Amino acid sequence: MKLTIKFVVIAAFSLLIAQVHGAGVSLSQSDLDYYKEQNTIIVRKLGLYFDKDRPGYHSSERENALYLVDALTHYPSPHDDALKEMFLNRYQKALNGVRETQVNTGAVIWNVYNLAYVVKTKEITIAFDLIRLPQSLRKDGQEDIHKALAKEMAGLCDILFVSHIHGDHADAFVAREFLKQNKPVISPPDVFAKEDFFHKVTHWPVDGVERKFTVPNINTQILLRIYPGHQAITPDTAVNNNFTVITAPNKITVAHSGDQSWKDDFKWLDTVHEDVDIDVLMINSWTASPDRVVAGLRPKIVLPGHTNEMGHTIKSRVPYWKSYLFWQNNLERAVHLFWGEPYRIAGKTLCAEKKVPGYIGCIPAETEKAR
């Protein structure tokens, strides 16, 4: 009841925003100031809602709250200070979580921004497509703040995987920070090709074969396989995209898709489940044929990402509501996260010992009691 009542209020806010710009309506400066004030209030309430009330991962309350986020991020003037503060605060929230969360079993995963994820186990902390917030989300005079956050996040992670060359996935500043700290960076060969640190970047075979990789700075071994993915609609637009699968020392296996979207790649995607048992798949929400991806990979949990990437145009800025539609046939395993929010999974040994309702395979959908 508590959550439902709160969402009557929040949904009403959403409706107000949706009616701001009718056809041919020109807003005065005082009107714009009003909506900026309203955005500030909604942003604050959203942060409190996800951090304090913690809506269930498969609840209608979560879905409705994320639709409200869509209303804010698709506002015709979306990069006002309230939105910039929201994304900065959520980045900081993820950073704090990575720093302060002790993981003894299983793993904790944060969606930092876009398709930037951090996976933390007891033995290793792995970053995928970690970037600073895009320029459009940085306030004037805050450049040093964004650099400091990215630098600290690099300090908390042990290794960085970069899926492909696009700027919303590959950030030379972040990669350089990892390498300065003698931490591996693994990417396709065309990424960072013009940077002075290019010779230090690791280019792993993209044949889907499992190999051992020792992370030198922590002397920890992972099992790594990278498949030859692509972001493309047609062959002439294909961009090399590492589709990375990692098994951590505690046997948790995670996969990160990058911007996987080329249908020709189903020639290997269809049979990945024959090679490896994937526990968690972090994937671009708009990937080609989500149902077929699930059939080929058979992940126990899917974390759709790349929603509301603010460097894209409004039309190309994929909203949460569209992601829910993309994954509507797999909602029992798809979990849509708010930025900076942790997702916790149990260890395989613990999972094997407990028969708890809500478990999907060996990985539990976190219950309200557990939260």
N, C-alpha and C positions, 0 to 999 in steps of 0.2 A: 504493500500500500504506500509506504514511504516513497519508493522510487516512482510509482505511478503518478502520485500527486505532483512530485517534482517535475515530471515530464509534461504534465498538462501546462505548467508554466513555461517550460523551455520550448515546447512546441509552439506556444503562442508567440514567443519571441521570434521563432523561425518564420512564422507567417507574416509578421510585421516586416521582416527584412525582405521577404520575397516580393512584397508589394511596393518596395521603395521606388523602383524605376519602372513605371508604366510607360507605355508607348508615347513618345513625344513629350514626356515630363522632364522639365529642367529644374533641378534643385538649386535653391539659394545656398549661400554659404552657411546661413544659420541652420538650414535643413541638414547640410552635410555635417556640421558640427554636432547636431543631435544624433545622427547615426553613428558618428565616431564614438560618442559617449556611450551609446547603446552597445556598440561592438565591444567596448572596453568591459562593460558589465558582463556580457555574455561570455567573453573569453575567460574572465575570472571564474565565472560559475562553472564553465566546462572543465577547467583544470581541477577545481575542487571536487566536481562530480566524479571524475575518473580516479582521482587520487584518494578520496575519502569514502565515497559510496561504492566504488568498485563494481559497476554493473556486470552481471554474469556474462561470460564470454559468448554465450549463445542466446542472450536475452533480447527481448524487443526493446528494453530500455537502452541497451548499448547501441542497437541499430538506430534508434531514434536520435540519440545524442550525436552519433556520427553524421547523421543527415543534417543536423544543425550545423556541424562543422562545415559541411558542404555549402550551406547557405552563406556562411561567412567567407569561405575561400573563393566563392564564385560571385561575390558582390562585385559590381562593376568597377569599384575602386578598391580592390582587395588588399593593396599593400599599405594601408594606413598603419599608424603606430601600434594600434591594438593588435593587429595581425602579426606585425613584426615582433612584438613583445611575446605573443603567444608561442611562436615558433622558437624564439630564443629561450624562453622559459622551459619549453618541452625538451629542447636539446640539453639544457642544464639539468633537467630532471633525469634524463637518461644517464648523463655523466655521473650524477650523484649516485644513481642506482648501481652503476657498474663499480664505482669506487667503494660503496658502503655495503653491498650485498655479499654475504658470505655464502658460498655454494659448497655444500658437503656431498650431496648426491644429485644426480640428474644435471639439469642445466637451467639457466635463466637467460631469456632472450629479450632484447630491447629493439624496437624500431625507432631509430634516432631521427631519421627524416628520409622521405622518399624510399629508396631501396637500400638505405644504409642500416645495417643490423649489426648488433654486437651479441655474440653468444659466449656465455661464461660458464665454465665447469670448474670443478675443484682444481684441475690440473692446468687449464689453458683458457685464455680469453681471445676470441677470434673476431676480427672486424671484417665486414663485407661492404664494399662500395661506400666507405666512410668519406664524407665530404664536409666542408663548411656549409652553412646555409647560403643559398644563392645571393648574389648582389642585390636583387630586388627585395630581399627580406632583411637587409642590413640597414639600420638607421645611420644617418650621418654621424661620424665621429665614433662609431662602434667597431671599426675594423679590428682594432687591437683586441677587443673582447672576443670576437669570433675566432681570431687566430689563437688566443689563449685557450679557449674551450677545445678547439680541435687538437692543439698541442697536448693538453692534459688528457684528452681521450686517447690519443696515441700512446701516451705514457702508461695508460691502464691496460692496453691491449698488447698481445704478444706477436701478432701477425696480421697482415692486411691482404685481403684478396680484392682485386679490382676486376670487374667483369668485362668492361669494354671502354671504348675511348671517349664516349660522350661526357660532357662536363657535369651532368647531374649524377655521375657515377665515379668519375675519375678526377681527383683534385691533387694537383702536383704539390701544393703546400702540405697536404696531409701525408702523401707518400714520402716526401722529403723528411718529414718529422719522424716517421717510422724508421727510415734508413739512418738518420742521424743517431737514433737510439739502438742501432745495430739489430733492428727487427726486420724480418723478411717482408718483402712486397712481391706478390705474385700477380701477374697480369698478362694479357695477350701481347705479342711483340709490337703491335702498332701503338700501344698506350705509352705515353711519356717518351716517345721516340726522340723528341727534340729537347728533352731536359738533360741537364748536365749529370744527373744521377742515373741515367738510363742503364748504364753498364752494371749497376748494382741490382737491378730489378730481375727477379726470377721468372723465366718463361717455361712453364711446365708443359710436358707433352699433353696434347688434347686428343687422346685416343680412347678415353674412358677406362683405361687400365688402372687398377689399383696399385699404388706404390707407397712405400713408406717415406715420410718426410720428417726429418728431425728439426724442430724449431730450436736453433742454436742458443738463443739468449736464455732459454729456460731448460734446455736439454730435455725436451719432451717430444715424443714421437706421435705423429698422427698418421692415419691412413688417408691418402689423398687420391682422388681420381677427378679428372676434368674432361668433360665431353665437349665436342666441337659445336657449340651453339652459335646462333646468329640472330641479330635483330634485323628483320627484313620482311617486306611484303612481296617483292620481286627480286630475282637474282642480282640485278644490277644495283640494287640498293643495300645489299647484304653487308652487315657490319659484324666482324668477328666478336663473339660473345662467349666468354668462358662460363660453362654450366658446371659448377663446382660441388662436389660431394666429399664430405669429410667425416671420418669416424674418429671421435675423440678417444683419449685413453680409457674413459669410463664406458666405452662402447655405444654411446649416444651418437647417432648418425644424422647430420644435418645437410641439407642441400640448398644452394643459393643459385637462382636462375639467371641473374642479370636480366636484361631485357629480351628474354627468349621469346621469339614470335614468328620464326620462319617455319612454315608447315612442312617443308622438305626435311626438316630435322626429325620428324616423327619416325624416320627410318631407324634411328637409334633410341629416340624417346620412348617408343612403344615397348621396348624390352628392357629398360633400365631396371625394373623390379627383379629381373632374372639375375642381375649382377650384384645388387646391394639392397639391403632392407633400410629404407629411409624413414626416420622417425619424424622429422620436421622439415617441411619445404617452405622456404622463403622465396616468394615468386612475384613477378610483376602481375598485378591483378588482371590486366588486359591481354595476357598471353594468348596465343592461338589455341582455340579448342580446349578450355580448361577441363572439360570432362575427359577428353582423351589423354591429357597430361596426367590426371589422377589415375586413370586406368593403366598408363604406362609406368608411372613411378610408384604408385600405391603408397603414398606417404600416410602416416597416421594422423598428422596434423599439418594443415596448410595455413601459412601466415601470408595473406595477400598484401602486397605493398605497392609502392609507386602510385599512391593515390594523392591527389591534390598537390602535385609538384608545381610549385609556384613560379618556376621559371618558364612554364608553358603558357600558352594562350588559354583563355577561359574554356574554349571548346575542347582543347586537348588536355585540360587539367582533369584527369579522370576522378570523379567523385566517389565517395563511399557507396552511395546508393547504386551507382552503376556496377561497382565491384560486387555488391551483394547479388545483383542480377547475373553477373558473369559466373558466380560460384553457387547459384541457387540450387543446383543438383548435388552439391557437396557441402552444404552448410553444417552438417553434423561434424565435419572435420575442419572447416574453415573458421579461423578466428581473426577478426578485424581489430587491430590494435590502434589506440590513440598514441600519438608520438610520445616517447618517453615512458610508456607504460610497460611494466615487465610481464613476461609470460613464463610461467614456471612449469617444468615438466619433471616427473619423478624419474629416479634412476631405474635402470632395467632390473637390477636385483630386487629393489623394493617393489617394483611393479609386479614382478613375477610372484612375490610372496603374498600380495593382496588382491583379492577379487572385489573390486569396488565398482558399483554402478557408475557409468559415465566414462569408464576407461575405453579408449579406442585402441585396439591392439594392445601394445604394451605402454602406451603413453596416455595419461589421464587428461581428459578435459577437466580443467580445474573447477572444483565445486565451490559454491558460495561459502560453505563451512571452512574449506581450506583457505579461502581468501581472507 
